[in-house]
Amino acid sequence: MKSGLKVRADRSQAVFSALNEIARRDVLVGIPESASERQPEDGEKPGIGNAQIGYINEYGSPAQNIPARPHLQPGVKSVHAETTAKMKAAAQAVFDGRAGAATAALESAGTIASQAVKSYMTSADFTPLSPATLKARARRGRKGAAKELQSRAAGNAPDNANARPLIDEGQYRRAMTYLVRDKNANS
């Protein structure tokens, strides 16, 4: 039995090349090494960078009594459908021979994911800050921390309304971004 299908050109090599092109690229969301450095406040010694702060906050540090406040992975997962659609668009663009459109779709996926992480940081219900952290922030002039300390002193339950975990000056949140790179890149 014949299918009636006629092959006019074998494009299998082009398809494999397109798949290889898209498969060798990564979209990474987080804090790149180039954006990890933090500006110390007046009188403060240089400390750890944004990438280290992110890791500690994502997974916690029992030794420093810091609870895990996952934000990177849940933030990216919150826009999975949108980023998947962009990745599919990138693959289709590669199949169509439109390398620029493929790169633009990957960049768009990165933008969507990094913005979602920033949004998650401001809206998630994290474990409230400890009294010691609030006192340190209040000493540095953070009005929200002082207000939260007053609220707790009045007998109210700890919450994040006045002083958000993960956000003090905003340096860490502003450093959150994405990179589109080859999978075998070193950094």
N, CA, C and O of each residue as an XYZ file, in Angstrom:
748
protein
N       0.833     -1.171      0.000
C       0.000      0.000      0.000
C       0.882      1.240      0.000
O       1.823      1.327      0.789
N       0.598      2.182     -0.857
C       1.363      3.422     -0.957
C       0.677      4.519     -0.152
O      -0.550      4.585     -0.071
N       1.491      5.367      0.432
C       0.939      6.453      1.243
C       0.585      7.675      0.407
O      -0.219      8.504      0.832
N       1.159      7.789     -0.740
C       0.935      8.961     -1.572
C       1.849     10.116     -1.203
O       1.767     11.188     -1.802
N       2.706      9.913     -0.238
C       3.635     10.943      0.217
C       4.873     10.918     -0.657
O       5.474      9.865     -0.867
N       5.253     12.079     -1.165
C       6.453     12.182     -1.988
C       7.485     13.028     -1.253
O       7.181     14.125     -0.785
N       8.679     12.522     -1.158
C       9.772     13.249     -0.528
C      10.500     14.013     -1.612
O      11.096     13.421     -2.512
N      10.448     15.332     -1.521
C      11.101     16.165     -2.526
C      12.504     16.566     -2.094
O      13.389     16.785     -2.921
N      12.688     16.657     -0.790
C      14.004     17.021     -0.267
C      14.162     16.401      1.109
O      13.238     16.414      1.923
N      15.328     15.866      1.352
C      15.625     15.282      2.661
C      16.138     16.403      3.563
O      17.263     16.876      3.399
N      15.310     16.821      4.512
C      15.681     17.897      5.425
C      16.071     17.360      6.792
O      16.182     18.129      7.747
N      16.279     16.066      6.901
C      16.585     15.485      8.206
C      17.857     16.073      8.799
O      17.930     16.291     10.008
N      18.860     16.334      7.967
C      20.104     16.912      8.479
C      19.854     18.317      9.032
O      20.418     18.692     10.060
N      19.017     19.083      8.356
C      18.692     20.428      8.836
C      17.938     20.361     10.159
O      18.162     21.186     11.045
N      17.048     19.385     10.295
C      16.302     19.210     11.539
C      17.254     18.844     12.669
O      17.163     19.405     13.761
N      18.164     17.909     12.420
C      19.134     17.524     13.444
C      20.038     18.697     13.814
O      20.368     18.879     14.986
N      20.434     19.484     12.835
C      21.264     20.659     13.116
C      20.505     21.662     13.976
O      21.067     22.244     14.903
N      19.222     21.861     13.665
C      18.399     22.786     14.439
C      18.245     22.302     15.874
O      18.354     23.090     16.813
N      17.991     21.009     16.046
C      17.868     20.446     17.394
C      19.167     20.610     18.171
O      19.152     20.939     19.357
N      20.277     20.382     17.505
C      21.582     20.523     18.147
C      21.824     21.973     18.570
O      22.362     22.227     19.648
N      21.430     22.911     17.726
C      21.620     24.334     18.028
C      20.864     24.739     19.289
O      21.425     25.402     20.162
N      19.616     24.352     19.388
C      18.813     24.743     20.551
C      19.244     23.963     21.797
O      19.176     24.483     22.911
N      19.680     22.730     21.608
C      20.070     21.888     22.743
C      21.377     22.344     23.381
O      21.648     22.010     24.535
N      22.176     23.088     22.662
C      23.463     23.516     23.224
C      23.371     24.845     23.972
O      24.389     25.362     24.434
N      22.176     25.399     24.095
C      21.981     26.670     24.787
C      21.285     26.458     26.127
O      20.465     25.551     26.274
N      21.615     27.291     27.092
C      20.987     27.280     28.414
C      20.435     28.668     28.708
O      20.993     29.679     28.280
N      19.345     28.698     29.434
C      18.836     29.943     30.012
C      18.964     29.761     31.519
O      18.283     28.922     32.109
N      19.831     30.542     32.134
C      20.096     30.436     33.566
C      19.528     31.655     34.282
O      19.711     32.788     33.836
N      18.844     31.419     35.384
C      18.247     32.499     36.167
C      18.916     32.516     37.532
O      19.085     31.470     38.158
N      19.293     33.690     37.988
C      19.920     33.819     39.298
C      20.828     35.028     39.349
O      20.535     36.073     38.768
N      21.935     34.871     40.055
C      22.908     35.943     40.233
C      24.198     35.533     39.531
O      24.912     34.663     40.030
N      24.513     36.133     38.395
C      25.784     35.798     37.750
C      26.958     36.340     38.564
O      26.814     37.287     39.337
N      28.094     35.734     38.377
C      29.287     36.140     39.117
C      29.555     37.634     38.965
O      29.989     38.289     39.913
N      29.301     38.171     37.781
C      29.576     39.588     37.531
C      28.660     40.519     38.327
O      28.980     41.697     38.489
N      27.533     40.017     38.825
C      26.595     40.854     39.585
C      26.557     40.480     41.056
O      25.668     40.926     41.781
N      27.503     39.672     41.511
C      27.454     39.170     42.878
C      27.967     40.170     43.906
O      27.549     40.136     45.063
N      28.865     41.056     43.498
C      29.462     41.983     44.459
C      28.416     42.941     45.022
O      27.544     43.428     44.303
N      28.524     43.199     46.316
C      27.591     44.112     47.002
C      28.341     45.353     47.463
O      29.524     45.294     47.798
N      27.648     46.455     47.475
C      28.205     47.696     48.006
C      27.974     47.724     49.514
O      26.826     47.692     49.957
N      29.043     47.784     50.312
C      28.837     47.857     51.765
C      28.221     49.203     52.148
O      28.454     50.221     51.496
N      27.435     49.182     53.212
C      26.875     50.432     53.733
C      27.977     51.213     54.423
O      29.059     50.680     54.668
N      27.712     52.465     54.735
C      28.696     53.305     55.422
C      29.174     52.620     56.697
O      28.366     52.214     57.533
N      30.490     52.496     56.840
C      31.073     51.893     58.024
C      31.056     50.377     58.035
O      31.545     49.762     58.982
N      30.510     49.773     57.015
C      30.412     48.312     56.964
C      31.586     47.744     56.166
O      31.996     48.321     55.158
N      32.121     46.613     56.622
C      33.186     45.939     55.894
C      32.581     45.147     54.739
O      31.451     44.671     54.840
N      33.332     45.002     53.635
C      32.821     44.162     52.546
C      32.577     42.744     53.056
O      33.397     42.189     53.788
N      31.471     42.177     52.675
C      31.109     40.835     53.140
C      30.913     39.889     51.971
O      31.573     39.994     50.937
N      30.003     38.978     52.161
C      29.733     38.004     51.116
C      28.924     38.657     50.000
O      28.314     39.709     50.195
N      28.926     38.027     48.836
C      28.245     38.583     47.679
C      26.794     38.146     47.564
O      26.302     37.338     48.352
N      26.123     38.702     46.564
C      24.715     38.403     46.333
C      24.461     36.924     46.058
O      23.462     36.374     46.520
N      25.348     36.281     45.317
C      25.144     34.861     45.011
C      25.164     34.025     46.291
O      24.342     33.122     46.453
N      26.089     34.318     47.192
C      26.152     33.589     48.456
C      24.929     33.884     49.317
O      24.383     32.984     49.955
N      24.504     35.131     49.335
C      23.304     35.502     50.092
C      22.099     34.744     49.550
O      21.272     34.247     50.314
N      22.009     34.662     48.241
C      20.904     33.926     47.628
C      20.903     32.467     48.015
O      19.855     31.902     48.327
N      22.078     31.849     47.995
C      22.174     30.431     48.358
C      21.744     30.222     49.807
O      20.969     29.314     50.108
N      22.250     31.062     50.696
C      21.903     30.930     52.116
C      20.401     31.104     52.312
O      19.784     30.352     53.065
N      19.818     32.077     51.648
C      18.379     32.292     51.806
C      17.553     31.191     51.155
O      16.508     30.815     51.687
N      17.992     30.672     50.033
C      17.242     29.607     49.350
C      17.215     28.326     50.190
O      16.177     27.673     50.296
N      18.357     27.968     50.787
C      18.477     26.691     51.493
C      18.569     26.809     53.012
O      18.441     25.806     53.715
N      18.788     28.013     53.526
C      18.916     28.200     54.961
C      20.322     27.899     55.445
O      21.147     27.351     54.714
N      20.573     28.266     56.677
C      21.856     28.000     57.314
C      21.604     27.724     58.791
O      21.539     28.659     59.589
N      21.459     26.440     59.171
C      21.224     26.120     60.577
C      22.317     26.676     61.494
O      22.031     27.080     62.621
N      23.557     26.698     61.023
C      24.658     27.198     61.849
C      24.476     28.673     62.195
O      24.921     29.121     63.252
N      23.825     29.430     61.313
C      23.595     30.853     61.554
C      22.142     31.131     61.959
O      21.723     32.285     62.043
N      21.386     30.066     62.206
C      19.980     30.174     62.605
C      19.145     30.940     61.567
O      18.265     31.728     61.915
N      19.443     30.689     60.291
C      18.699     31.314     59.196
C      17.814     30.245     58.561
O      18.327     29.258     58.035
N      16.494     30.428     58.603
C      15.610     29.430     57.989
C      15.667     29.512     56.465
O      15.980     30.559     55.898
N      15.362     28.405     55.821
C      15.282     28.400     54.357
C      14.108     29.272     53.928
O      13.014     29.192     54.486
N      14.358     30.092     52.940
C      13.307     30.924     52.345
C      13.395     30.751     50.832
O      13.849     31.647     50.120
N      12.953     29.580     50.346
C      13.072     29.297     48.911
C      12.333     30.343     48.074
O      11.157     30.627     48.300
N      13.045     30.900     47.114
C      12.449     31.926     46.255
C      12.859     31.770     44.796
O      12.077     32.085     43.898
N      14.076     31.289     44.548
C      14.549     31.151     43.172
C      13.783     30.046     42.441
O      13.177     30.290     41.397
N      13.813     28.847     42.988
C      13.138     27.732     42.318
C      11.623     27.916     42.260
O      11.038     27.705     41.197
N      10.957     28.302     43.362
C       9.509     28.511     43.261
C       9.140     29.658     42.315
O       8.121     29.596     41.627
N       9.964     30.694     42.286
C       9.691     31.814     41.381
C       9.744     31.390     39.929
O       8.879     31.760     39.136
N      10.762     30.611     39.576
C      10.882     30.117     38.200
C       9.734     29.161     37.887
O       9.142     29.231     36.809
N       9.420     28.274     38.817
C       8.327     27.317     38.593
C       6.982     28.010     38.414
O       6.103     27.487     37.729
N       6.813     29.174     39.020
C       5.528     29.875     38.935
C       5.197     30.344     37.523
O       4.038     30.634     37.225
N       6.190     30.419     36.659
C       5.958     30.849     35.271
C       6.369     29.761     34.279
O       6.739     30.047     33.140
N       6.297     28.525     34.727
C       6.719     27.398     33.888
C       5.994     27.378     32.539
O       6.625     27.173     31.502
N       4.697     27.585     32.546
C       3.929     27.532     31.290
C       4.402     28.606     30.310
O       4.553     28.335     29.119
N       4.635     29.823     30.804
C       5.077     30.909     29.925
C       6.482     30.674     29.382
O       6.743     30.899     28.201
N       7.386     30.218     30.251
C       8.753     29.998     29.779
C       8.822     28.798     28.843
O       9.615     28.794     27.902
N       8.010     27.788     29.088
C       7.969     26.635     28.183
C       7.496     27.068     26.801
O       8.033     26.613     25.792
N       6.502     27.937     26.749
C       6.015     28.441     25.457
C       7.121     29.193     24.719
O       7.248     29.068     23.501
N       7.917     29.968     25.444
C       9.030     30.699     24.813
C      10.107     29.739     24.323
O      10.689     29.950     23.259
N      10.374     28.688     25.093
C      11.369     27.699     24.669
C      10.897     26.971     23.406
O      11.691     26.694     22.507
N       9.603     26.666     23.350
C       9.051     26.041     22.144
C       9.165     26.989     20.953
O       9.484     26.563     19.843
N       8.904     28.266     21.185
C       9.032     29.257     20.113
C      10.478     29.343     19.634
O      10.731     29.503     18.441
N      11.424     29.238     20.565
C      12.839     29.252     20.187
C      13.170     28.046     19.321
O      13.867     28.170     18.314
N      12.675     26.892     19.708
C      12.930     25.682     18.919
C      12.317     25.809     17.528
O      12.948     25.439     16.538
N      11.099     26.327     17.445
C      10.447     26.491     16.144
C      11.220     27.474     15.274
O      11.375     27.255     14.073
N      11.702     28.551     15.875
C      12.481     29.534     15.121
C      13.759     28.912     14.573
O      14.164     29.211     13.449
N      14.392     28.051     15.356
C      15.595     27.366     14.876
C      15.246     26.468     13.698
O      15.970     26.437     12.704
N      14.138     25.736     13.805
C      13.697     24.880     12.695
C      13.451     25.693     11.433
O      13.719     25.236     10.322
N      12.940     26.902     11.619
C      12.629     27.767     10.479
C      13.849     28.528      9.972
O      13.754     29.282      9.003
N      14.995     28.333     10.625
C      16.217     29.001     10.197
C      16.310     30.451     10.650
O      17.053     31.235     10.060
N      15.571     30.815     11.680
C      15.568     32.194     12.177
C      16.316     32.253     13.513
O      15.706     32.265     14.583
N      17.629     32.289     13.427
C      18.468     32.262     14.629
C      18.196     33.457     15.536
O      18.167     33.307     16.758
N      17.999     34.631     14.961
C      17.729     35.823     15.763
C      16.442     35.702     16.557
O      16.379     36.108     17.718
N      15.416     35.145     15.931
C      14.136     34.953     16.625
C      14.278     33.921     17.736
O      13.645     34.038     18.785
N      15.111     32.912     17.504
C      15.340     31.895     18.535
C      16.013     32.521     19.752
O      15.610     32.274     20.889
N      17.032     33.326     19.507
C      17.720     34.001     20.607
C      16.768     34.939     21.345
O      16.787     35.004     22.574
N      15.940     35.663     20.599
C      14.973     36.573     21.227
C      13.991     35.803     22.110
O      13.623     36.282     23.183
N      13.567     34.627     21.675
C      12.638     33.820     22.476
C      13.316     33.322     23.748
O      12.696     33.302     24.811
N      14.583     32.920     23.652
C      15.318     32.490     24.845
C      15.499     33.662     25.811
O      15.343     33.501     27.022
N      15.826     34.834     25.277
C      15.968     36.033     26.108
C      14.644     36.358     26.799
O      14.623     36.729     27.973
N      13.550     36.216     26.070
C      12.232     36.479     26.645
C      11.920     35.504     27.783
O      11.371     35.899     28.811
N      12.272     34.243     27.594
C      12.071     33.250     28.660
C      12.867     33.640     29.905
O      12.367     33.532     31.025
N      14.097     34.088     29.707
C      14.919     34.521     30.835
C      14.343     35.726     31.555
O      14.341     35.780     32.785
N      13.854     36.691     30.791
C      13.241     37.882     31.385
C      12.016     37.509     32.208
O      11.850     37.975     33.335
N      11.166     36.672     31.643
C       9.951     36.250     32.346
C      10.310     35.559     33.659
O       9.722     35.853     34.700
N      11.273     34.643     33.609
C      11.646     33.880     34.804
C      12.293     34.768     35.862
O      11.962     34.654     37.042
N      13.207     35.648     35.464
C      13.873     36.491     36.464
C      12.894     37.487     37.087
O      12.984     37.771     38.282
N      11.974     38.014     36.306
C      10.957     38.908     36.866
C      10.036     38.161     37.826
O       9.602     38.717     38.835
N       9.742     36.909     37.511
C       8.893     36.105     38.399
C       9.567     35.876     39.747
O       8.907     35.904     40.786
N      10.876     35.651     39.734
C      11.606     35.469     40.995
C      11.547     36.756     41.815
O      11.303     36.710     43.021
N      11.767     37.892     41.176
C      11.701     39.176     41.887
C      10.312     39.392     42.479
O      10.178     39.849     43.615
N       9.298     39.068     41.717
C       7.924     39.215     42.201
C       7.650     38.272     43.368
O       7.015     38.656     44.350
N       8.131     37.045     43.255
C       7.942     36.054     44.320
C       8.590     36.535     45.617
O       8.048     36.326     46.702
N       9.747     37.178     45.499
C      10.450     37.674     46.680
C       9.625     38.708     47.438
O       9.747     38.822     48.657
N       8.796     39.453     46.739
C       8.005     40.497     47.392
C       6.626     40.024     47.828
O       5.943     40.721     48.578
N       6.205     38.841     47.367
C       4.835     38.421     47.671
C       4.715     37.128     48.481
O       3.661     36.873     49.064
N       5.754     36.318     48.531
C       5.663     35.029     49.232
C       5.597     35.232     50.744
O       6.064     36.239     51.277
N       5.016     34.264     51.406
C       4.857     34.317     52.860
C       6.024     33.581     53.518
O       5.886     32.428     53.927
N       7.153     34.242     53.615
C       8.350     33.649     54.195
C       8.283     33.671     55.716
O       7.481     34.391     56.310
N       9.156     32.856     56.341
C       9.324     32.918     57.789
C       9.728     34.349     58.152
O      10.683     34.876     57.582
N       9.021     34.986     59.087
C       9.362     36.369     59.446
C      10.791     36.485     59.977
O      11.382     35.513     60.448
N      11.315     37.677     59.888
C      12.674     37.949     60.357
C      12.776     37.782     61.869
O      11.812     37.992     62.604
N      13.966     37.402     62.308
C      14.205     37.237     63.743
C      14.316     38.610     64.403
O      14.586     39.606     63.732
N      14.108     38.659     65.721
C      14.282     39.936     66.428
C      15.689     40.513     66.239
O      15.846     41.728     66.122
N      16.704     39.655     66.209
C      18.076     40.149     66.035
C      18.246     40.823     64.674
O      18.881     41.873     64.577
N      17.684     40.228     63.631
C      17.775     40.827     62.297
C      17.012     42.145     62.254
O      17.486     43.125     61.679
N      15.840     42.166     62.860
C      15.055     43.404     62.893
C      15.801     44.508     63.635
O      15.806     45.658     63.197
N      16.433     44.161     64.762
C      17.189     45.162     65.528
C      18.362     45.698     64.713
O      18.636     46.898     64.727
N      19.055     44.802     64.001
C      20.180     45.239     63.166
C      19.692     46.173     62.057
O      20.333     47.183     61.765
N      18.566     45.837     61.447
C      18.011     46.707     60.404
C      17.572     48.047     60.993
O      17.795     49.096     60.389
N      16.956     48.011     62.155
C      16.497     49.252     62.793
C      17.684     50.157     63.119
O      17.595     51.374     62.960
N      18.803     49.567     63.577
C      20.009     50.358     63.862
C      20.530     51.043     62.600
O      21.146     52.106     62.674
N      20.280     50.428     61.439
C      20.719     51.011     60.164
C      19.661     51.962     59.586
O      19.774     52.406     58.444
N      18.654     52.262     60.374
C      17.665     53.247     59.953
C      16.496     52.715     59.149
O      15.791     53.496     58.510
N      16.270     51.413     59.160
C      15.147     50.837     58.415
C      13.865     51.016     59.218
O      13.675     50.375     60.252
N      12.997     51.883     58.741
C      11.770     52.225     59.472
C      10.830     51.036     59.604
O      10.180     50.873     60.636
N      10.751     50.205     58.572
C       9.874     49.034     58.635
C      10.290     48.069     59.729
O       9.442     47.480     60.400
N      11.602     47.904     59.910
C      12.097     47.009     60.960
C      11.739     47.560     62.335
O      11.313     46.813     63.216
N      11.911     48.863     62.517
C      11.552     49.478     63.801
C      10.052     49.335     64.058
O       9.633     49.071     65.185
N       9.261     49.506     63.028
C       7.806     49.371     63.160
C       7.419     47.934     63.514
O       6.519     47.714     64.324
N       8.097     46.962     62.910
C       7.813     45.554     63.217
C       8.206     45.232     64.652
O       7.487     44.500     65.332
N       9.323     45.756     65.125
C       9.722     45.549     66.525
C       8.672     46.129     67.474
O       8.337     45.510     68.484
N       8.159     47.304     67.153
C       7.108     47.915     67.980
C       5.845     47.059     67.967
O       5.192     46.885     68.996
N       5.512     46.534     66.808
C       4.321     45.689     66.681
C       4.453     44.435     67.542
O       3.509     44.032     68.222
N       5.627     43.832     67.503
C       5.851     42.630     68.312
C       5.856     42.966     69.804
O       5.336     42.204     70.618
N       6.443     44.108     70.154
C       6.466     44.524     71.563
C       5.053     44.762     72.089
O       4.797     44.612     73.283
N       4.142     45.131     71.196
C       2.741     45.351     71.576
C       1.964     44.041     71.659
O       0.765     44.041     71.941
N       2.654     42.920     71.411
C       2.013     41.613     71.533
C       1.479     41.031     70.241
O       0.842     39.978     70.257
N       1.722     41.693     69.127
C       1.261     41.163     67.840
C       2.176     40.045     67.354
O       3.366     40.016     67.669
N       1.612     39.142     66.594
C       2.379     38.023     66.041
C       3.358     38.539     64.985
O       3.065     39.510     64.288
N       4.520     37.890     64.865
C       5.473     38.286     63.818
C       4.850     38.118     62.433
O       4.148     37.143     62.164
N       5.120     39.082     61.572
C       4.698     38.942     60.176
C       5.663     39.701     59.275
O       6.652     40.265     59.745
N       5.370     39.710     57.981
C       6.259     40.330     57.005
C       5.736     41.662     56.482
O       6.280     42.199     55.517
N       4.702     42.198     57.093
C       4.076     43.407     56.558
C       5.009     44.619     56.599
O       4.989     45.443     55.685
N       5.812     44.731     57.634
C       6.659     45.911     57.793
C       8.094     45.707     57.328
O       8.730     46.647     56.850
N       8.603     44.507     57.462
C       9.997     44.213     57.116
C      10.041     42.870     56.397
O       9.850     41.819     57.009
N      10.293     42.915     55.099
C      10.277     41.712     54.276
C      11.607     40.962     54.356
O      12.665     41.576     54.223
N      11.569     39.643     54.572
C      12.780     38.849     54.403
C      13.236     38.946     52.941
O      12.415     39.151     52.047
N      14.499     38.803     52.708
C      15.136     38.845     51.387
C      15.262     40.254     50.823
O      15.948     40.454     49.821
N      14.614     41.230     51.444
C      14.674     42.590     50.906
C      15.039     43.541     52.039
O      14.239     43.787     52.942
N      16.253     44.070     51.981
C      16.671     45.092     52.930
C      16.899     46.367     52.128
O      16.080     47.284     52.168
N      17.997     46.423     51.408
C      18.274     47.563     50.533
C      17.788     47.318     49.109
O      17.619     48.263     48.338
N      17.566     46.072     48.762
C      17.147     45.735     47.408
C      18.295     45.352     46.488
O      18.066     45.070     45.311
N      19.538     45.335     46.998
C      20.679     44.987     46.146
C      20.555     43.569     45.596
O      20.812     43.331     44.416
N      20.165     42.639     46.446
C      20.046     41.245     46.013
C      18.957     41.106     44.951
O      19.168     40.468     43.920
N      17.823     41.690     45.199
C      16.716     41.579     44.242
C      17.090     42.224     42.909
O      16.787     41.668     41.853
N      17.734     43.370     42.938
C      18.142     44.034     41.690
C      19.183     43.228     40.929
O      19.261     43.325     39.705
N      19.982     42.438     41.628
C      21.013     41.636     40.971
C      20.442     40.391     40.295
O      21.120     39.769     39.477
N      19.212     40.024     40.622
C      18.576     38.834     40.042
C      18.358     39.062     38.547
O      17.713     40.034     38.152
N      18.893     38.170     37.723
C      18.796     38.331     36.277
C      18.849     36.967     35.602
O      18.565     35.947     36.228
N      19.208     36.953     34.344
C      19.315     35.702     33.593
C      20.473     35.817     32.607
O      20.936     36.912     32.290
N      20.922     34.678     32.140
C      21.932     34.596     31.088
C      21.488     33.554     30.077
O      20.960     32.507     30.449
N      21.702     33.840     28.802
C      21.545     32.832     27.757
C      22.961     32.542     27.294
O      23.676     33.440     26.852
N      23.358     31.290     27.398
C      24.746     30.956     27.059
C      24.845     29.536     26.537
O      23.900     28.752     26.624
N      26.017     29.223     25.991
C      26.294     27.850     25.575
C      26.414     26.983     26.813
O      26.919     27.426     27.845
N      25.951     25.750     26.709
C      25.995     24.843     27.861
C      27.410     24.569     28.338
O      27.620     24.322     29.525
N      28.371     24.607     27.452
C      29.742     24.288     27.852
C      30.527     25.528     28.272
O      31.748     25.457     28.413
N      29.859     26.656     28.475
C      30.547     27.871     28.912
C      31.059     27.675     30.336
O      30.475     26.923     31.117
N      32.140     28.349     30.663
C      32.770     28.174     31.974
C      32.076     28.921     33.093
O      32.096     28.464     34.236
N      31.467     30.051     32.801
C      30.837     30.816     33.886
C      29.526     31.395     33.443
O      28.854     32.069     34.223
